[in-house]
Amino acid sequence: MRGYYTADEVRAAEAELFERVAEGVPMRRAAYGLATVVAAELRERTGGVAGRTVTLLVGSGDNGGDALWAGSLLRRRGAAVTAVLLAPERANRAGLAALRRTGGRIRDAAAGPAAELLGAPDLVVDGIVGISGRGALRPRAAELVAAVAAPIVAADLPSGVDPDTGAVTGPAVRAQVTVTFGARKPVHALAPPWCGRIELVPIGLRLPESNLAALEPMSIGADWPVPGPADDKYSQGVTGVCAGSAVYPGAAVLCTGAAVAATSGMVRYAGSAAAQVLARFPEVIATGNPADTGRVQAWVFGPGAGVDGAARDRLAEILSTDLPVVVDADGLTLLAAEPGLIAGRSAPTVLTPHAGEFARLTGRDPGPDRVAAVRALAGEWRVTVLLKGRATLVAAPGGLVLVNEAGGSWAATAGAGDVLSGVIGSLLAAGRDPQWSAAAAARVHALSANLAAHAGGDAAAPISASPLLRHVSSAVRTLRGLADSI
């Protein structure tokens, strides 16, 4: 798994590192990595480094020092470098001296209009604040950033974006590339539009086990259930789906189809949309209600199922079993009204709310600290919670939160959540751990959406849930291919 570390965890690891190495070594390592990435960006965007211009936005902390040292290295490669100091009296002295020695120019951020101070650089380095920064950019920094027309490479994290939550409360840097030193921070997974591409520069940190992590795509492919030589349709996992209604039959089609596409050995459907489901997926076994469905190994309840008394009774019936259950959409509305339906349940239960459904379940919005919010709900209700978003979070009781950064928002379309719940149900039916099932399904779901969006060529286009569903099998094959290539 790929770990993400809070500001406090990184500071503790840095303190230990400073005891092991000579003074200044960690900053030199960070600066060398930053300069290497900036040089590569210049070559890709402009064809070279020598003769190109770079402007450094320099704050008073270590990130400002990293930027100054990196600027001195870029000067040695022939770039013209100007440092704009937001706090000249507190700028890193060694880094400032290094830049001066190599011929870099130094400017005081208070000494003129923002456009004049910035010049017309090919690239800007954000070294304003680091992991100790909180809140939006201060007014002068915000003016300078607003005047930038060139691509920005952020040192460690985009200034103005919270390192632990990814929250943005005012003016902030929007970087094309973020070069993180020693460890990935939560911001890199939680605020992708602000961070851009992430480049990790090792500096020798010894890190603890992380409480926020992402499953590696290759490992998902390796662990995805596939039939073995002794398997049959029952041993591969039988998924039960109770979804859809006269008003929303499509939800049943999407949810059931996703369970089929995610390689369930068998899918049994219970509900009023049997005719529509069978028209699309004749391999599904369809009945009118859960009691007549037959043996299943996991249930999915909720997409388009309604919130009337009959729907409530079907949910109660399913939750009374000792089988894993995914509750989505209308099922979450029913649970919000009657949380006692899952009280004391010992079998795995996965809830899949978006922000509005989360608020209905808990009486409060997730807020800026989504990691803490999803962890709290999982602990209070003793369930696995998947909080949807571009950065989807999956928490189970016990502390670890898994994050899946989708790489885009193509799945933000009606019916996409129905597909996701069907994939989760198929993995639970195959006997997989509920938190892994939810996080792995989120990865496949995001990849399916990206494949669908790019199906017509290099240029992406908005999609609906139906093409997303058609790409679930392709996404699984892609991840399996990554695993097989090892």
C-alpha positions as CSV (number, residue, x, y, z in Angstrom):
1,M,0.0,0.0,0.0
2,R,1.0,3.6,-0.6
3,G,1.0,5.5,2.7
4,Y,0.2,9.2,3.4
5,Y,1.6,10.8,6.5
6,T,0.3,13.8,8.5
7,A,2.3,16.9,9.2
8,D,2.9,15.7,12.8
9,E,4.1,12.3,11.6
10,V,6.5,13.9,9.1
11,R,7.9,16.4,11.6
12,A,8.6,13.5,14.0
13,A,10.4,11.6,11.3
14,E,12.3,14.7,10.2
15,A,13.5,15.3,13.9
16,E,14.8,11.7,13.9
17,L,16.6,12.3,10.6
18,F,18.2,15.5,11.8
19,E,19.8,13.4,14.6
20,R,21.3,11.0,12.0
21,V,22.7,13.2,9.3
22,A,24.8,16.4,9.2
23,E,23.1,19.8,9.4
24,G,21.7,20.9,6.0
25,V,21.8,17.5,4.4
26,P,18.0,16.9,4.3
27,M,17.5,20.3,2.7
28,R,20.2,19.7,0.1
29,R,18.5,16.3,-0.8
30,A,15.1,18.0,-1.1
31,A,16.5,20.8,-3.2
32,Y,18.3,18.5,-5.5
33,G,15.1,16.5,-6.1
34,L,13.1,19.7,-6.6
35,A,15.7,21.1,-9.1
36,T,15.7,17.8,-11.0
37,V,11.9,17.9,-11.4
38,V,11.9,21.6,-12.4
39,A,14.6,20.9,-15.0
40,A,12.7,18.0,-16.4
41,E,9.6,20.2,-16.7
42,L,11.5,22.9,-18.4
43,R,12.9,20.4,-20.9
44,E,9.5,19.0,-21.6
45,R,7.7,22.4,-21.9
46,T,10.4,24.5,-23.5
47,G,13.0,22.1,-24.9
48,G,15.8,22.9,-22.5
49,V,17.1,24.4,-19.2
50,A,19.9,26.8,-20.2
51,G,18.5,30.2,-21.1
52,R,15.1,29.6,-19.5
53,T,13.7,31.7,-16.7
54,V,12.5,30.5,-13.3
55,T,10.9,32.6,-10.6
56,L,10.9,31.4,-7.0
57,L,8.2,32.5,-4.6
58,V,10.1,32.2,-1.2
59,G,8.6,32.1,2.2
60,S,10.3,32.1,5.6
61,G,10.3,28.3,6.3
62,D,12.2,25.3,5.2
63,N,10.2,25.2,1.9
64,G,11.6,28.6,1.1
65,G,15.1,27.2,1.8
66,D,14.4,24.2,-0.5
67,A,13.4,26.6,-3.3
68,L,16.5,28.8,-2.9
69,W,18.9,25.9,-2.9
70,A,17.0,24.4,-5.9
71,G,17.3,27.8,-7.6
72,S,21.1,27.8,-7.1
73,L,21.3,24.3,-8.8
74,L,19.2,25.5,-11.7
75,R,21.5,28.5,-12.1
76,R,24.4,26.1,-12.4
77,R,22.5,24.5,-15.3
78,G,22.2,27.8,-17.1
79,A,18.7,29.0,-16.1
80,A,18.0,32.6,-15.1
81,V,16.6,32.5,-11.6
82,T,14.8,35.2,-9.6
83,A,13.8,34.8,-6.0
84,V,10.9,36.9,-4.7
85,L,11.2,37.0,-0.9
86,L,7.9,37.3,1.0
87,A,9.8,37.7,4.3
88,P,13.4,38.9,3.4
89,E,14.5,39.1,7.0
90,R,13.5,35.5,7.7
91,A,14.6,33.9,4.4
92,N,16.9,30.8,4.8
93,R,20.4,32.4,5.0
94,A,22.3,29.5,3.6
95,G,20.0,29.0,0.6
96,L,20.0,32.8,-0.1
97,A,23.8,32.8,-0.1
98,A,23.9,29.8,-2.4
99,L,21.6,31.5,-4.9
100,R,23.6,34.8,-4.8
101,R,26.9,32.9,-5.3
102,T,25.5,31.4,-8.5
103,G,24.2,34.7,-9.9
104,G,20.6,34.5,-9.0
105,R,18.6,37.7,-8.6
106,I,16.9,38.6,-5.3
107,R,13.8,40.7,-5.0
108,D,11.7,41.9,-2.1
109,A,8.0,41.0,-2.5
110,A,7.1,44.4,-1.1
111,A,9.2,46.4,-3.6
112,G,6.9,46.7,-6.5
113,P,3.9,45.5,-8.5
114,A,3.4,41.8,-8.6
115,A,3.7,41.5,-12.4
116,E,7.0,43.4,-12.4
117,L,8.5,41.2,-9.6
118,L,7.5,38.0,-11.3
119,G,8.7,39.0,-14.8
120,A,7.8,36.6,-17.6
121,P,9.2,33.2,-16.3
122,D,8.9,29.9,-18.1
123,L,8.1,28.3,-14.8
124,V,7.4,29.3,-11.2
125,V,8.4,27.4,-8.0
126,D,6.1,27.7,-5.0
127,G,8.2,27.7,-1.8
128,I,5.9,30.0,0.2
129,V,4.8,27.7,3.0
130,G,5.2,24.0,3.8
131,I,3.6,21.5,6.1
132,S,3.5,23.9,9.0
133,G,1.3,26.3,7.1
134,R,-2.4,26.6,7.8
135,G,-5.1,28.6,6.1
136,A,-5.3,30.6,2.9
137,L,-2.4,32.6,1.4
138,R,-1.8,36.0,3.0
139,P,-2.7,39.0,0.9
140,R,0.7,39.8,-0.7
141,A,1.4,36.1,-1.5
142,A,-2.1,35.8,-2.9
143,E,-1.5,38.8,-5.2
144,L,1.7,37.3,-6.5
145,V,0.1,33.9,-7.1
146,A,-2.8,35.5,-8.9
147,A,-0.4,37.3,-11.2
148,V,1.4,34.0,-12.3
149,A,0.8,33.0,-15.8
150,A,3.4,30.2,-16.0
151,P,3.1,26.6,-14.8
152,I,3.8,26.2,-11.1
153,V,5.9,23.5,-9.4
154,A,5.0,23.4,-5.7
155,A,7.6,22.4,-3.1
156,D,6.1,19.7,-0.9
157,L,2.5,21.0,-1.2
158,P,0.6,23.9,-2.8
159,S,0.7,26.8,-0.4
160,G,-2.7,27.6,1.0
161,V,-3.9,24.0,0.9
162,D,-4.2,22.3,4.3
163,P,-1.5,19.5,4.5
164,D,-3.7,17.1,6.5
165,T,-7.2,17.6,5.0
166,G,-6.7,19.1,1.6
167,A,-9.1,21.9,2.6
168,V,-8.9,25.2,0.7
169,T,-10.4,28.2,2.6
170,G,-9.3,31.0,0.4
171,P,-6.5,31.9,-2.1
172,A,-4.2,29.0,-2.7
173,V,-1.6,27.8,-5.2
174,R,-2.9,25.5,-8.0
175,A,0.2,23.6,-9.1
176,Q,0.8,21.6,-12.2
177,V,3.4,19.5,-10.3
178,T,4.0,19.0,-6.6
179,V,7.4,17.7,-5.5
180,T,6.9,16.1,-2.0
181,F,9.9,15.5,0.2
182,G,10.4,12.2,2.1
183,A,6.7,11.2,2.3
184,R,3.4,11.7,0.6
185,K,1.0,13.8,2.7
186,P,-2.8,13.5,2.9
187,V,-3.2,16.6,0.8
188,H,-1.6,14.8,-2.2
189,A,-4.5,12.3,-2.2
190,L,-7.3,14.6,-1.0
191,A,-6.8,17.7,-3.1
192,P,-5.6,16.4,-6.5
193,P,-6.8,19.4,-8.6
194,W,-4.6,21.7,-6.5
195,C,-1.5,19.4,-6.4
196,G,-1.3,18.2,-10.0
197,R,1.1,15.4,-10.6
198,I,2.9,14.2,-7.5
199,E,6.7,13.5,-7.6
200,L,8.2,11.9,-4.4
201,V,11.8,12.8,-3.5
202,P,13.3,10.4,-0.9
203,I,15.3,12.3,1.8
204,G,15.9,9.4,4.2
205,L,12.9,9.5,6.5
206,R,12.0,6.5,8.7
207,L,8.3,6.5,8.7
208,P,5.8,4.7,10.9
209,E,2.9,2.6,9.6
210,S,0.4,5.0,8.0
211,N,-3.2,5.5,9.0
212,L,-4.1,6.7,5.5
213,A,-3.1,4.6,2.5
214,A,-4.0,3.7,-1.0
215,L,-4.1,0.2,-2.5
216,E,-1.7,-0.1,-5.4
217,P,-3.4,-0.9,-8.7
218,M,-1.1,-3.8,-9.3
219,S,-1.9,-5.4,-5.9
220,I,-5.7,-5.0,-6.7
221,G,-5.2,-6.9,-9.9
222,A,-3.2,-9.6,-8.2
223,D,-5.9,-10.1,-5.5
224,W,-9.0,-9.8,-7.7
225,P,-11.0,-13.1,-7.6
226,V,-10.6,-15.2,-10.6
227,P,-11.8,-18.8,-11.0
228,G,-9.4,-21.6,-10.2
229,P,-9.3,-25.1,-11.6
230,A,-11.7,-26.5,-8.9
231,D,-14.2,-23.5,-8.9
232,D,-17.8,-23.6,-10.1
233,K,-20.4,-20.9,-10.3
234,Y,-21.3,-21.3,-6.6
235,S,-17.8,-21.3,-5.2
236,Q,-16.9,-18.1,-7.1
237,G,-19.5,-16.1,-5.2
238,V,-23.2,-15.7,-5.6
239,T,-24.3,-12.0,-5.4
240,G,-27.8,-11.1,-4.4
241,V,-29.1,-7.7,-5.6
242,C,-32.3,-6.1,-4.3
243,A,-32.6,-2.8,-6.2
244,G,-34.9,-0.9,-8.6
245,S,-38.6,-0.2,-8.6
246,A,-41.3,0.8,-11.0
247,V,-39.9,4.3,-11.0
248,Y,-36.2,3.4,-11.2
249,P,-35.9,0.1,-13.0
250,G,-32.6,1.3,-14.5
251,A,-30.9,1.2,-11.1
252,A,-31.6,-2.5,-10.9
253,V,-30.1,-3.0,-14.4
254,L,-26.9,-1.0,-13.6
255,C,-26.3,-2.6,-10.2
256,T,-27.0,-6.1,-11.3
257,G,-25.0,-5.7,-14.4
258,A,-22.0,-4.5,-12.4
259,A,-22.1,-7.6,-10.3
260,V,-22.1,-9.7,-13.5
261,A,-19.3,-7.7,-15.0
262,A,-17.1,-7.9,-11.9
263,T,-17.0,-11.7,-12.4
264,S,-19.5,-13.0,-9.9
265,G,-20.0,-16.7,-10.4
266,M,-23.8,-16.1,-10.3
267,V,-26.0,-13.1,-9.7
268,R,-29.5,-13.4,-8.3
269,Y,-31.9,-10.4,-8.6
270,A,-34.9,-9.8,-6.3
271,G,-37.2,-7.0,-7.1
272,S,-39.8,-5.5,-9.4
273,A,-37.5,-4.8,-12.4
274,A,-36.9,-8.5,-13.2
275,A,-38.0,-8.1,-16.8
276,Q,-35.7,-5.2,-17.5
277,V,-32.8,-6.9,-15.8
278,L,-33.3,-10.2,-17.7
279,A,-33.6,-8.3,-21.0
280,R,-30.0,-7.0,-20.5
281,F,-28.5,-9.9,-18.6
282,P,-30.2,-13.2,-19.3
283,E,-27.7,-15.1,-17.1
284,V,-29.2,-13.5,-14.0
285,I,-31.7,-15.5,-11.9
286,A,-34.6,-13.2,-11.1
287,T,-37.3,-13.3,-8.5
288,G,-39.7,-10.9,-7.0
289,N,-38.5,-10.7,-3.4
290,P,-35.5,-11.7,-1.3
291,A,-37.3,-14.6,0.4
292,D,-37.6,-16.4,-2.9
293,T,-34.1,-15.6,-4.2
294,G,-32.3,-18.7,-3.0
295,R,-28.8,-19.0,-1.6
296,V,-26.5,-16.0,-2.0
297,Q,-23.2,-15.1,-0.3
298,A,-23.7,-11.3,-0.1
299,W,-26.4,-8.8,-0.7
300,V,-26.6,-5.4,-2.3
301,F,-29.6,-3.3,-1.3
302,G,-30.7,0.2,-2.2
303,P,-30.2,1.6,-5.6
304,G,-33.6,2.8,-6.8
305,A,-35.3,0.5,-4.2
306,G,-37.7,3.2,-2.8
307,V,-38.2,4.3,0.8
308,D,-41.7,3.1,1.5
309,G,-42.7,0.5,4.1
310,A,-42.2,-2.4,1.7
311,A,-38.7,-1.3,0.9
312,R,-38.0,-0.9,4.6
313,D,-39.1,-4.5,5.3
314,R,-36.9,-5.9,2.5
315,L,-33.9,-4.1,4.0
316,A,-34.7,-5.4,7.4
317,E,-35.0,-8.9,6.1
318,I,-31.7,-8.7,4.3
319,L,-29.9,-7.1,7.3
320,S,-31.3,-9.9,9.6
321,T,-29.2,-12.4,7.8
322,D,-25.6,-13.3,8.7
323,L,-24.4,-12.4,5.2
324,P,-22.3,-9.4,4.1
325,V,-24.5,-6.5,2.9
326,V,-23.8,-3.4,0.9
327,V,-26.3,-0.6,1.6
328,D,-26.5,2.2,-0.9
329,A,-28.8,5.1,-2.1
330,D,-32.4,4.6,-0.9
331,G,-31.1,2.0,1.6
332,L,-29.1,4.7,3.3
333,T,-32.1,7.0,3.5
334,L,-34.0,4.1,5.3
335,L,-31.0,3.6,7.7
336,A,-30.9,7.3,8.4
337,A,-34.5,7.1,9.6
338,E,-34.0,3.9,11.5
339,P,-30.3,3.2,12.3
340,G,-31.4,0.5,14.7
341,L,-31.8,-1.8,11.6
342,I,-28.1,-2.5,11.8
343,A,-27.6,-2.3,15.5
344,G,-25.8,-5.3,16.9
345,R,-25.1,-6.7,13.4
346,S,-22.0,-8.9,13.4
347,A,-21.8,-9.7,9.6
348,P,-19.9,-7.2,7.4
349,T,-21.9,-4.2,6.5
350,V,-20.7,-1.6,3.9
351,L,-22.3,1.8,3.6
352,T,-21.6,3.9,0.5
353,P,-22.8,7.5,1.1
354,H,-22.1,10.6,-0.9
355,A,-21.7,13.8,1.2
356,G,-25.5,14.4,1.3
357,E,-26.3,10.9,2.4
358,F,-23.5,11.1,5.0
359,A,-25.1,14.2,6.5
360,R,-28.5,12.3,6.7
361,L,-26.8,9.4,8.4
362,T,-24.9,11.4,11.0
363,G,-26.7,14.8,11.2
364,R,-23.6,16.6,10.1
365,D,-21.7,17.3,6.9
366,P,-18.3,15.5,6.5
367,G,-16.7,18.9,6.8
368,P,-13.1,19.8,5.7
369,D,-11.6,16.8,7.5
370,R,-13.2,14.0,5.5
371,V,-10.8,11.4,6.8
372,A,-11.7,12.1,10.4
373,A,-15.4,12.1,9.5
374,V,-15.5,8.8,7.8
375,R,-13.3,7.2,10.5
376,A,-15.7,8.4,13.2
377,L,-18.8,7.0,11.4
378,A,-17.2,3.6,10.9
379,G,-16.2,3.5,14.5
380,E,-19.5,4.6,15.9
381,W,-21.7,2.3,13.7
382,R,-19.2,-0.6,13.6
383,V,-19.5,-0.8,9.8
384,T,-17.3,-0.1,6.8
385,V,-18.0,3.3,5.2
386,L,-17.2,4.3,1.7
387,L,-17.5,8.1,1.4
388,K,-17.8,9.0,-2.3
389,G,-15.9,11.8,-4.0
390,R,-13.1,12.3,-6.4
391,A,-10.9,11.1,-3.5
392,T,-13.1,8.3,-2.2
393,L,-12.4,7.3,1.4
394,V,-13.0,3.8,2.9
395,A,-12.9,3.4,6.7
396,A,-13.4,0.3,8.8
397,P,-13.5,0.2,12.6
398,G,-10.0,0.3,13.8
399,G,-8.4,3.4,12.3
400,L,-6.9,2.7,8.9
401,V,-8.6,4.7,6.1
402,L,-8.0,3.7,2.5
403,V,-8.2,6.4,-0.2
404,N,-8.7,6.1,-3.9
405,E,-8.0,9.2,-6.0
406,A,-10.0,8.7,-9.2
407,G,-7.8,10.8,-11.5
408,G,-10.8,12.7,-12.8
409,S,-14.5,13.2,-12.2
410,W,-15.9,11.2,-15.1
411,A,-17.9,9.0,-12.7
412,A,-19.9,12.0,-11.4
413,T,-23.0,11.0,-13.3
414,A,-26.4,9.6,-12.5
415,G,-26.4,5.8,-11.9
416,A,-22.6,5.5,-11.4
417,G,-23.0,4.8,-7.8
418,D,-25.4,1.9,-8.7
419,V,-22.5,0.4,-10.6
420,L,-20.1,0.8,-7.7
421,S,-22.3,-0.9,-5.2
422,G,-22.7,-3.9,-7.6
423,V,-19.0,-4.3,-7.9
424,I,-18.5,-4.2,-4.1
425,G,-21.2,-6.8,-3.6
426,S,-19.5,-9.2,-6.1
427,L,-16.2,-8.9,-4.1
428,L,-18.0,-9.5,-0.8
429,A,-19.7,-12.6,-2.3
430,A,-16.3,-13.9,-3.3
431,G,-15.2,-13.7,0.4
432,R,-13.0,-10.7,0.3
433,D,-12.5,-8.4,3.2
434,P,-15.1,-5.6,3.3
435,Q,-12.7,-2.6,3.4
436,W,-10.5,-4.1,0.6
437,S,-13.6,-4.9,-1.4
438,A,-14.9,-1.3,-1.2
439,A,-11.5,0.3,-2.0
440,A,-10.7,-2.2,-4.8
441,A,-14.2,-1.6,-6.3
442,A,-13.6,2.2,-6.1
443,R,-10.4,1.7,-8.1
444,V,-12.1,-0.4,-10.8
445,H,-15.0,2.0,-10.8
446,A,-12.7,5.0,-11.4
447,L,-10.7,3.2,-14.1
448,S,-13.9,2.1,-15.8
449,A,-15.1,5.7,-15.9
450,N,-11.8,6.9,-17.4
451,L,-11.8,4.1,-20.0
452,A,-15.3,5.1,-21.0
453,A,-14.5,8.8,-21.2
454,H,-11.5,8.1,-23.5
455,A,-13.2,5.4,-25.5
456,G,-13.5,7.6,-28.6
457,G,-9.8,8.5,-28.7
458,D,-7.3,10.6,-26.9
459,A,-9.8,13.4,-26.2
460,A,-12.0,12.6,-23.2
461,A,-15.8,13.3,-23.2
462,P,-18.5,13.1,-20.6
463,I,-20.2,9.8,-20.1
464,S,-23.3,8.3,-18.7
465,A,-23.5,5.2,-16.4
466,S,-24.2,2.7,-19.2
467,P,-20.8,3.0,-20.9
468,L,-19.2,3.1,-17.5
469,L,-20.8,-0.3,-16.8
470,R,-19.6,-1.7,-20.2
471,H,-16.0,-0.9,-19.2
472,V,-16.0,-2.7,-15.8
473,S,-14.7,-5.9,-17.3
474,S,-12.0,-4.0,-19.2
475,A,-10.9,-2.2,-16.0
476,V,-10.5,-5.6,-14.2
477,R,-8.5,-6.9,-17.2
478,T,-6.3,-3.9,-17.1
479,L,-5.5,-4.3,-13.4
480,R,-5.0,-8.1,-13.8
481,G,-2.6,-7.3,-16.7
482,L,-0.6,-5.1,-14.4
483,A,-0.3,-7.9,-11.9
484,D,0.6,-10.5,-14.5
485,S,3.4,-8.3,-15.9
486,I,5.4,-8.5,-12.7
